[in-house]
Amino acid sequence: MNAQKTATKTTLSVAVVKSLLDTNGKQLNVAQRQLKRFNIEVSAAKILRKMISENLAVLNEQIRTGKAGHKNKALVAARAFLVAQYQELLGDKMQYKFTRTQIQQFIDGQSELVLGLDDLWEEKKAAEPAATEEAAA
């Protein structure tokens, strides 16, 4: 087998470039909508963490000032539940950062690809009438 690499030039028709542009453009739109929904989810989790934190502060105060008994045991159990929920949400926070980075990197790469395909499509579209006129002459 020949060790030299030979470059093969492929010519893409306007329809093929337009099809690639449409497909990649749709993927970009889906990713952008996904990022928007994801940001809403992250905001909701942040609000939930804040609410749990506030409730924990109230529970801690009630436990400190309360007398030993059934009510105090229920407050301690409620606090344990809220602490577990808060820790779970806090653990998800790092996963959110990783996921957001992945989505953003995909959007950045896809944006470059779509812009490149759009430029290529414009070139092909402009060159096609000129090639048709030359063939007719």
TAJO-V865000 format. One record per backbone hydrogen bond with DSSP energy under -1.0 kcal/mol. CO is the residue of the C=O (numbers start at 1). NH is the residue of the N-H. E is the energy in kcal/mol with one decimal. If there is no record, write none. Layout:
# TAJO-V865000
co->CO nh->NH e->E
co->CO nh->NH e->E
This chain:
# TAJO-V865000
co->13 nh->17 e->-2.3
co->14 nh->18 e->-2.7
co->15 nh->19 e->-2.3
co->16 nh->20 e->-2.5
co->17 nh->21 e->-2.6
co->18 nh->22 e->-2.7
co->19 nh->23 e->-2.5
co->20 nh->24 e->-2.6
co->21 nh->25 e->-2.4
co->22 nh->26 e->-2.2
co->23 nh->27 e->-1.9
co->24 nh->28 e->-2.1
co->25 nh->29 e->-2.3
co->26 nh->30 e->-2.5
co->27 nh->31 e->-2.3
co->28 nh->32 e->-2.3
co->29 nh->33 e->-2.3
co->30 nh->34 e->-2.5
co->31 nh->35 e->-2.4
co->32 nh->36 e->-2.0
co->33 nh->37 e->-2.5
co->34 nh->38 e->-2.6
co->35 nh->39 e->-2.6
co->36 nh->40 e->-1.7
co->37 nh->41 e->-2.2
co->38 nh->42 e->-2.5
co->39 nh->43 e->-2.2
co->40 nh->44 e->-2.3
co->41 nh->45 e->-2.2
co->42 nh->46 e->-2.1
co->43 nh->47 e->-2.3
co->44 nh->48 e->-2.5
co->45 nh->49 e->-2.5
co->46 nh->50 e->-2.1
co->47 nh->51 e->-2.4
co->48 nh->52 e->-2.6
co->49 nh->53 e->-2.4
co->50 nh->54 e->-2.2
co->51 nh->55 e->-2.4
co->52 nh->56 e->-2.6
co->53 nh->57 e->-2.0
co->54 nh->58 e->-1.9
co->55 nh->59 e->-2.7
co->56 nh->60 e->-2.8
co->57 nh->61 e->-1.9
co->58 nh->62 e->-2.3
co->59 nh->63 e->-2.7
co->60 nh->64 e->-2.3
co->61 nh->65 e->-2.1
co->62 nh->66 e->-1.6
co->69 nh->73 e->-2.0
co->70 nh->74 e->-2.0
co->71 nh->75 e->-2.2
co->72 nh->76 e->-2.3
co->73 nh->77 e->-2.2
co->74 nh->78 e->-2.4
co->75 nh->79 e->-2.5
co->76 nh->80 e->-2.3
co->77 nh->81 e->-2.1
co->78 nh->82 e->-2.5
co->79 nh->83 e->-2.6
co->80 nh->84 e->-2.0
co->81 nh->85 e->-2.2
co->82 nh->86 e->-2.7
co->83 nh->87 e->-2.6
co->84 nh->88 e->-2.0
co->85 nh->89 e->-2.3
co->86 nh->90 e->-2.5
co->87 nh->91 e->-2.3
co->88 nh->92 e->-1.8
co->92 nh->96 e->-2.4
co->93 nh->97 e->-1.7
co->94 nh->98 e->-2.0
co->95 nh->99 e->-2.7
co->96 nh->100 e->-2.8
co->97 nh->101 e->-2.1
co->98 nh->102 e->-2.2
co->99 nh->103 e->-2.5
co->100 nh->104 e->-2.6
co->101 nh->105 e->-2.5
co->102 nh->106 e->-2.2
co->103 nh->107 e->-2.5
co->104 nh->108 e->-2.6
co->105 nh->109 e->-2.4
co->106 nh->110 e->-2.9
co->107 nh->111 e->-2.5
co->108 nh->112 e->-1.9
co->109 nh->113 e->-2.1
co->110 nh->114 e->-2.8
co->111 nh->115 e->-2.6
co->112 nh->116 e->-2.5
co->113 nh->117 e->-2.8
co->114 nh->118 e->-2.5
co->115 nh->119 e->-2.3
co->116 nh->120 e->-2.4
co->117 nh->121 e->-2.8
co->118 nh->122 e->-2.4
co->119 nh->123 e->-2.2
co->120 nh->124 e->-2.8
co->121 nh->125 e->-2.9
co->122 nh->126 e->-2.2
co->123 nh->127 e->-2.3
co->124 nh->128 e->-2.0
co->127 nh->131 e->-2.1
co->128 nh->132 e->-2.1
co->129 nh->133 e->-2.3
co->130 nh->134 e->-2.0
co->131 nh->135 e->-1.8
co->132 nh->136 e->-1.7
co->133 nh->137 e->-1.3
